[in-house]
Amino acid sequence: MYPPQSRKLIVAALLILASTATPVRGSSQFEYTDDRRWRWSSGEGTLVTAWLRTQFRAFDEQRPSHYDQFDDPDQGDAELRRGRFKLNIQTQDGLKIAHEYDWNNDLLYDLQLAVPAGANGEWLLGQWKPEFSYERKVSSGKQTMAERSIVNYWMQIDRQTGLAWHGKSSQTQWPVELWAAVLSGTGPRADYDGSKPMGLVRLQWNNAGGGVGFSSSDITPQTTARSQIGISLLTNTSAYTRYSSSGGSQLPGFTEGSRDRYQLRQVTQDWRWSKNGLALQQELHWKRIEDKTTGSNNDIYGAYIQLGYIPPSLRFGRAGQIELATRLAWVDIDYSDTHQGEAALALNWFLTGHRNKFTLEVNRQYANRTDAVTRSDTQVVLQWDVCF
């Protein structure tokens, strides 16, 4: 979206602006909050929050994403995995700007403008992670587990550039939300290539407690249940069968093609529930890839269920709290007769919620094909997420 030098100048200007904020009419306030963010308030309705988010990770080997990667040599390492600057601005008129820049990899991730549209709606414009699936929408810094499930590799649409409308019902007995988006379908930081745009619709029913929002775990225990159920529909025609933070690419078994070679159709259902330190979430996925060159239809199915629990006996006041978590996941790739499975266990030590936490995860995966041997692998990860 921006050349590298321009992105650096934008981030530098925002940092300087935030650090040199001066009082307005003696009523503004500039502070470092208990949840590890810098916040400036004009006193007249404008609010600016900024923070640096870092993620350090040590692991014994790389995690395989598909069958062929199980044979890759083990490569353990310790690294700064994420280093991001985040800035949120909300004006007294209700305008919102969300910005995320990865200074570790010199990449612009998010730049979104939200404009109010009536009492219960808003227009969204820019580049961001669309509200397609709960797991991918949740920030990596607000996950229960160190890694997202194996389903994410096959089903995510990651960040896109486009326009969306988001609205909430005014009926308290039917608290639903709707997102409708027209997106580039080319992935983040890519120029629109003239192919058909990606279309996305999500309907979400906040069926208990007003919903949970897009954040995992139940760190501040809720005495009443909170829950939401979502279903998303997507269609796209482009040169790609997979998306990630690096842009559009191909899933195993597919080759690079013209801009309108592959038509994707996807359906996703997700559910999130929490109460008294217990957090549950699950997703079901179906994805069809139609190759217009060969005329083939290729189906992929996936699902996971995840549970996290913070027992009262593991809440230590200023010393934080400890969460125990587990996840089961599977993916069926029909076009290659491949089945993948995953079982994971994790322990989180929350010092300041998700904004300062340690995660230890043990992840066991396997993959089998009808015409080949079953392959398996185990990964151990120690991770520290901390914001400044």
N, C-alpha and C positions, 0 to 999 in steps of 0.2 A: 504494500500500500504506500509506504514511504521508502525512499532510498535510505541506506544505513545512516549516513551523516545527518539527514533530516530527523530521523528518529532520535538520535543522540541529542540533538539540539532541543527537540521538543521536551524530552525528559529532563534535561538540564534546566530549561526554563521553568518547568513546573516545580522542580525541587527548589529553585531559587525563589520563586514566587511564594511557595508555601513557607519557606524558612524566614522570609522577610515581611510576612504579613503584619500590617500595622492596625491598631485599633480604629474603629469607625465610630465616631460620636461617643467614644468612651464605653461602648457597650459590647464590643467584640471580645472574643476569648480565644486564646491559642493555648493548647494543652496537650500533654501526652497522657493518654487514657489508661485505665487499668487493664484494658484488653489489648495493649501494646499497639496503639495507633496514634498518629498525630492528627489532631482535629482543630479546625478553626471555624468558629461560628461568628457571623457578622452581628448577631443580636437582632437581626431583622428578617430572619428566615433562611439565609444562605448558609449552607454547611459544607465544609471541605474536609475530607478525611484522606490520609495518605499513609502508606506503610511499605516497608521492604519485607518481602517474604523469602526465606531461604529454606532449603531442604538438603540435608546432608544424609548420604546413604552409604552403608557398607554391606556387601553381599558376597556370598561364596561363589556364585556363578550366575550367568545371564539366564533370564527366564525365557523358555521357548514359547513362541506364539502359534506355531503350526507344526505338523508332523516332521517335516524335513529339518527343522531346527533342533530337534532332539539329539541329532548326531554332532552338533557343533561342539568344539572343545570347550571345556569349562573355563570361564574367564571371570574370576572374582576380582573385586576392586572396591575402593572407597572413593567417593566423589562428591562434589557439590552438584547435586542433580538439578536443582532449580534455584534461580536467583531472580526475583521479580519485583518490580516496582508497581504498586497499585494506587490509583487515585480515583476517588469518587467525589463528584460535585453535585449538590442539589441546591437549586435557587429557590427564592421565596415564591416564584411563579410556578414551581413544580417541575421545572426542567431538570433532567438528570443526565450526567455524563459519567461513563465508566471507562477507565483506561487501565490497561495492563501491558507492561513491557518487560520482556525477559532480557535483562542485561547480561546474563550468563551466556546466552547464545545470540544476542543482538537481534531479537525478533519482536515485532509488534504482535501481540496476541489479541487484545480487545481494544476497540475504540467505538463506543456505542452511545448514541443520543436517544433519550426517551422523552417524548413530548406528550403532555397530558391531552387526552381526547375525551372530553366529557367527565362526568363524576367518577366513572368506574373503568375508564379505558386509557390506553396510551399507545402511541406509535413508537416503534423501535427502528432505528436506522444505524447502519454501520457494520462492523465486524464483531461477532461474538459467538458463543456456543449456543445454538438454538435449543429450545426446550423440547428435545426429541425423546431422550431417555433420562431417567432419574440419575442413574449411575454416572453417565458421562457429563451431565450438567453440573453435578456436585464438583466443586473445586477439589483438586488433588490434595489441598491443604485441609479439607474438611471431610475426608474419607475416614471410614472406620479402619479399613485395611491399608497396608502400605501400597499395594497394587490393586487396580481394578480387576474385575474377573476376566476370564478368558473370552467371555462373550463380547467384551468391548472391542477387541481386535477385529472381529468379523463384522460387527454391526454398527459401530459409531459413525457419525457424519462430521464430528469435530466442529471446528469453527468455520463459519461461512460469512460472506458479505451479502447484505440484502436489506429488505424492508419487512416488518412484521407489525401486526396489530395484536394487542393483548388486552383482554377485558375480563371483568369479574361481574358476576350477577349480584344484584342488590337484594335478592331474596335470601333471607337467613336460613330458611328451611331447605333451600337447594343452593348451597354455596359452591358454585362451579366457576372455573376459569377456562378461558379459551385463548389459544394462540393460533394465528394464521400467518404464514410467512411465505414470501417469494424470495429465494436465495440464489446465489450465483451457481452453486453446484461445482465449483472449481477448487474449493478449499481455501484456507487462509492465505493472504498475501499474494494471491494469484489474480492476474487480469482476467476479466470475463472473456471467454473464448467464442461467444456467439452461439453456443449450444442452448438447448431449451433450459429454462431456469428450473431449479429445484423447488418443488411445492411441499409444504409441511403444514399439517393441522394437528393440534393437540388439545384434547378435552380433559380437564382434571376436575374431579369431584372431591372437595375437601370435606369428607364425610364425618369427621369428628374433630372437635377442638379448633376448627379453622384451618386445618392442614398443618404440615410440618415445615414446608419450605424445602429448599435444596441444601441441606446440611445433614450429615450422618451423625449417629450416636445420640444418646439422650444425656448430655452432660449436666444440664440443670434439670433435675428430675421433675417431671410433670405429674401431679397427682391425678389429673384427668387425662384420658386417652386423647391423643392427637393422631389423625390419620388422613391419608389422601390416596386416591386411585386415579391413575392417568392412562390414557390410550392415545397413541400417536400414529398418524398415517403419513407416508412419504412417497413421493415419486420423483424420479430424476432421470434425464437422458444426457449422458456425457461420455467422456473418454475413460472414466474411472470406475473401478469396482470397490474401492476402499478409500477412506479418508483418515488422516491423522493430523497432528500439529504441524507436520512437514508439508501438508498439502494432499492433493489427489495422487493415488497410486493404484496398484493392482493387487488383488488377492492371489494366493497361490493357484496356479492353473490357468490364469488369464494373462493375455499379452497386451501390449500397448496398441491402441487403435485410434480411429478417427474420433472427432469430438462428439459424434452422435452414435457411437457403436454400441454402448451398453445402456440398457434401460433398467433402472433399479425400482423395485417396489418393496416397501417395508412396512410392517405393522409391529408396534411395540406396546406392551401393557406393563405398567409398573405399579407397585403398591408400597407404601411406607407407613409404619405404625410405631408409636412410642408411648411409654408410660412408666413412671417409677424407675427410671434408669435402664429399662429394657427397650431396645430398638430393633425392629424387624424391617426387612425390605426384600422384595423379590421382583423379578422381571421375566417376561416371556417375549421371544423375538421370532419373527419370520422375515426372511429376505429372499427375494427372487431376482436373479440377474439374467436378463434376456440379452443374448449376444445376437445382434442384428446381422452380423456377418455370417455366422454359422447357423442361425435360427434356433439355437438351443436355449432351453430354460433351465436354470441352475438354482436349486433351492438350498437354503441354509436355515437351520433351526437352532435356537439357543435359549438357555434359561439359567437362572441362579436364584438361590435363597441365602440370606445372610442374617445373622443374629449377633447382637452385641449387648452386653449386660454389665452395669456398674453396680455391684452389691453395696448395700449400706455399710458393710464392714470394711469396704475398700475405699471409703471417702475419708480423707485425712485432713480436711481443712486446708490450711496454707500449703501443706505438703502435697496437695493435689488429690487425684483420684485415679483408680485403676479400672480399666475396662477389659473384659474377656470377650473375645469375638471368634466367630467361625463362619465359614462360607462353603457351600457346595455349588458347583456349576458344571454345565455340560454344553457342548456344541455338536450338532450333527451336520456334516458337509456332504449332502447327497451326491453332488456331482463327482466326488472323489471317493465315495464310500468310506469316509473317515469319521470316527467318533472321538471327541476329546472330552476329558473329564478333569475336574480340579477339586481338591479339598484343601482348605487353608485354616490355620489357627493363628490368632494374633493376640497380643497383649499391648494395650495402650496405657501410658502413664501421662495423664493430663496435668500439666502444671498451671497453665492459663488456658484452659479449654483447648481448642484446635490450634490456638495461636502460639503455643509452646508445649510440645508434646514429644514423647519418645514412643516409637512403635517397634515391636519385635514380631516378625511374622515368619511362619514356616508354611511353605506352599508345596503341595505334592500334585503333580500333573501326570497324565498319561494320554497317549493317543494310539489308536489302532485302526488298521485298514483290513478289509476282508481278504486282501491278497498279500498281506505283509505282517511282520511281527509287531507286537505291541511294544511301544517305547514309553519310558517313564523317566521322570526327573524330579528332584527335590531342591528347592531354593530356600535359603535362610537369609533374611534381611533385617538389619538394624537401621532405623531411620530416626532422624531428629528434624522436626519442623519447628521453626521459630521465626517470629515476626519482630521487627524493630520499628 
